[in-house]
Amino acid sequence: MKLNLDKNVLDLRGNPLDDKLNEILANVLAMSTIGPPAKMITWAVNLINYGEIEVTKSDISFLTELIIHTDKIVNLAKAQLLEELEKLKE
C-alpha cells in the first residue's frame, strides 16, 4: 500500500506550515541508526522525490515505533505522521 505524505504540517488551528510531512520523515529515515540501511535510504529518497513510499503492514508497525521514539520530530508533526499511518490500517 502507498503511504503518501506529500502534505504540509498543520498548526494547531489547521493552517499549513512550511514543513512537509514527507521531508520530515525522510530526514529521520536518512539519519536513523536503526532499521535496514538500504531500505531506509530508498524510502527517504522516494519521500523526497515522490512524496510517498510503498509499505507493508510490518513496515507500518516499524515506522510507527520509529516516529514515536525519535526525538528528532516535534509532537505536532508526530501526531500527523501517525494519523497518516493509522489511515492505512483501516
N, C-alpha and C positions, 0 to 999 in steps of 0.2 A: 504494500500500500504506500501511497505517496504522502509524505509529511511536507506540506507547503508552509513555509514560514516567511514568505515574501510580504511581510506586514510590518508596519511601524508599531513600535511600542506605544501604548496609550497611557496618558497620565491618569490621575485619579478621577478626572472629570470626563474621561473618554476622548480627550483631544490627542491627536497623533504627535509624537515627539520625533526628533530627527533620527533616533536609533531604530534599527530594524532587527526583528527577531532572528532572521536568518544570519545576519552578521554577528550578532551576539553569540549564538550557539556555535557558529563556525570558529570564532576565536577561541572559545572554550575547548572545542574539539582539537584544534590545532595545538593548543598549549598544554593539553592534558597529559598526564603521565600514566594514565590507566587506559585499558582497552587496547584492542588490536591496532597498532600504529597505521598500517596501510589503510584500513577501513576508516579510521578516524580522519585521516588526511583526505581521503576520497570524499567522505561526507562533507568536510569543511570546504573543499574546492567546489563541490556541487552546490552547496548552500550559497556560496558567494556568487557563482556564475549563473545558477538557475533558480535559486530561492527555495529549492525543495530537494528532498532525498527519498529514496526508496527504503522502507523499513519493514521489518517483520515484527511479530508480537514480542519476541525476545529483545529485539532492538529497542522497542518502546520501553520495556522494563529497564534496560540498561540506561537509556537516555534520561528516563525519569529519575533514577538514582543519581546519575551524574549531575543533573540540574539541581536536585535537592541539596546535594552535599558540596557543591562547589561554592567557594567564597568569591568567585570572580563575577557573579551575576547578582544584581540587586533584586530584592524580593518583588518589586514591581514587574520586572521582566520575567523572573522565575515563574510567577503565577500565570502569566500569559503564555509562556512556553509550555508549562504543564497543562494548561487548558487545551492547547492545540494537540498535545499528545493524548489527552483524555478523549477528544473527539474521535480519534482513530479507533479507540476501544469499543465504541458504540456500534 
